[in-house]
Amino acid sequence: MRQLKVLAAGLVLHPHPPLEKSNSSSQRLREIIQEASRRPMETGQNSDEMQALRAAVMSLASRSFDGSGTEACHWADGFPLNLQLYQRLLEACFDVKKQTSLVDEIDEVLELLKKTWPTLGINQMLHNLCFTWVLFSRFVATSHVDLLVAADDQLTEVAKDAKSTKDPVYGKILSSTVSSILGWVEKRLLAYHETFHLGNIDSMQRLVSLGVASAKILVVDISQEYRRKKKGEDVTRNRVDTYIRSSIRTAFAQRMEKADLIRRSSKNQANALPVLSILAKDIGELANNEREIYSPILKKWHPLAAGVAVATLHSCYQNELKQFVVGLTELTPDAVQVLESADKLEKDLVQIAVEESVDSEDGGKAVIREMPPFEIEGVIALLMKEWISTRVDVLKTCVERSLQQEVWNPRVSKERIAPSAVEVLQITEETLDAFLQLPIPSLPVLLPDLATSLDKCLLHYVSKTKSGCGSRKTFVPTMPALTRCTVGSKFQSSWKKEKPQVLPKKKSQAGMSNSDDLFGIPQLYVRINTLRHLCTELEIMQRRVATNLRNAGSANVENNSNGPEKIFDNSMAACLEGIQQISEATAYKVVYRNLSNVLWEGLYVGEPVSARIEPMLKKLEQNLEVISDTVNDRVRTWVITDIMKASFDGLLLVLLSGGPSRAFSLQDSQIIEDDFRSLKDLFWANGDGLSNDLIDKHSSTMREVLPLFRTDTVSLIERFKHLMLESCGPSAKYKLPLPPTSAQWDPTEPNTILRVLCHRNDDEATRFLRKTYNLPKKL
């Protein structure tokens, strides 16, 4: 078979005269060799097979360049055949029994082979090239590292030869041989992660050396184009750079497929990781393996080997991350997990690049420039803005819809709170819970943006809740002009009495024509309960958010002036302000509108003794029962206190500005004081109502003014004149000006004393008022 292969090499593969493809003898020789490889060949001199072989060989060997036949045989004239023959001879350098070892007599064998050089046209350079190829071929067949070391050392000699000769024939053979070596080597090095591992990593250094040396021979020593145009280019570094980038990309693609396979297999499992989170972890491990296993070897030829590797990984992952981010529409927990994994991966890769490049000429700046940041914080911030906007829009829609449908019906729930508040709080709580579930370290930083937006929606709800409920001024009647009561207690029905100011009816938020449907007393109490409930729930949310962030280990939670303890502060303050406003408005509405017939129109009209406070107390008690049944116990005292304040104010208004239909004698002062005590007793309720301290606090003005009603007229006139002289100066001696109406009743204030005199039922007061101010007895 060896002889047949030699014949095939000389006559078919490398003939000296060109061989036509249609030559029948070459086809016949191939068939004979193929048949001989399948079964033993009959080698007898006269056998048919030998005759056929002899005929095919002689036909091929007798050819000439001019196509004529010749008796001379030229089967060994081709130079490539000589090289192949010499390669077969070089195989004698290997031990027959141990194919990976050279024979002990290697030097003697090489001396013998050297004697064939003149015959085969071999010289030292061709020998070096052939011996390199033989060593390399034997390594490819056996994977024995010693052969790779020998081939690498022998290629060093070939590289020296390549620099010293310009023989075109040698150059052609050199190029073909080295290209074959480089092709095989680079097939492994361009995906060295598949080829090498801790078990065979020692062979990688020699294989890289072989590949780099082969590339330099081809690119630098042989290529005239390189010499002319690319002088100064670092071929070695460029080649290794190519190996790193190519192998890293291949390894990355494999990790990507693996991550996708893991995701698909765990798709139906709880807490399954997204593909890019799995990939980030794998890439981190790949980067560390690269740094520990491969980069120390590659660094011999490329000082920034590890940096190039992580920069390539960074680029590959960034391409996947960009596609992922483009497809994001909102910040889900999975999305955050991917972004956080990417952020950690980037920091790890940059750290490796910096540490491995610290001794380079530019300190690794070139590698770092290859790693444009993922800008995770920017992506999260942008998505967080969209996330907040989307959820706030949901809350805004809820607030508007709920308010349009709300009727503030106290019978809707036993808590007497509005369903709209329950829905608004539910969406607010769900939004906060979703926010807290996002695994973002910067949650405390992003919290103020979310809280501010939610706060605005809640403030709008609070504003609409208290809108249209009126205020104290809405229900307090206009102060009537000063006039004089009639003397003798003969009141005539034709006198005009001041009526309390009546609110015009307004259209409700739900489009109803009757404002009382939405602003009746029970409905106002529901609004108060709702704001109290809203404030309480927001306070609970506030504490829960702070606790969650603290338990999650968020930094600066305690010291942040805009921290979780501050969220909803504006809304809670608005709720308390709204409760105060509605409570006060409701109290004055109860006293001045609902109790108008027993207070403004009935109390002390005519004879005080026959128009006392009992009817008013009876109606007040009924209202207090409504409060007890309707108002939340946490604000009940607040509301009752406002009712009490309004009642005291109403009683004072009747006494001091009740118009000409009311006249009080000194004896009536006892009736007034008794009625005052009865009013206080109603709110004290034998100790079950308001505290004495609270009652005393808000009845102080009443207590201070009442002594004026039991003070004699002359003393009141003198006190009035004295106060006017103090306030107006000497000019008041000749003509007392009419004192202005103050905003607050006060026994030391002239207007208060003058109003007591206007309602004093005696001649002395009548004469003083007529003489001093000419006040009428009718309005």
Secondary structure, 3 states (H helix, E strand, C coil): CHHHHHHHHHHHHCCCCCCCCCCHHHHHHHHHHHHHHHCCCCCCCCCHHHHHHHHHHHHHHCCCCCCCCCCCCCCCCCHHHHHHHHHHHHHHHECCCCCCCECCCHHHHHHHHHCCHHHHCCCHHHHHHHHHHHHHHHHHHHCCHHHHHHHHHHHHHHHHHHHHCCCHHHHHHHHHHHHHHHHHHHHHHCCHHHHCCCCCCHHHHHHHHHHHHHHHHHHHHHCHHHHHHCCCCCHHHHHHHHHHHHHHHHHHHHHHHHHHHHHHHCCCCCCCCCHHHHHHHHHHHHHHHHHHHHHHHHCCCCCCHHHHHHHHHHHHHHHHHHHHHHCCCCCCHHHHHHHHHHHHHHHHHHHHHHHHCCCCCCCCHHHHHCCCCCCHHHHHHHHHHHHHHHHHHHHHHHHHHHHHHCCCCCCCCCCCCCHHHHHHHHHHHHHHHHHHHCCCCCHHHHHHHHHHHHHHHHHHHHHHHHCCCCCHHHHCCCCCCCCCCCCCCCCCCCCCCCCCCCCCCCCCCCCCCCCHHHHCHHHHHHHHHHHHHHHHHHHHHHHHHHHHHHHCCCCCCCCCCCCHHHCCHHHHHHHHHHHHHHHHHHHHHHHHHHCCCCCCCCCCCECHHHCCCHHHHHHHHHHHHHHHHHCCHHHHHHHHHHHHHHHHHHHHHHHHHCCCCECECCCHHHHHHHHHHHHHHHHHHHHCCCCHHHHHHHCHHHHHHHHHHHCCHHHHHHHHHHHHHHHHCHHHHCCCCCCCCCCCCCCCCHHHHHHHHHCECCHHHHHHHHHHHCCCCCC
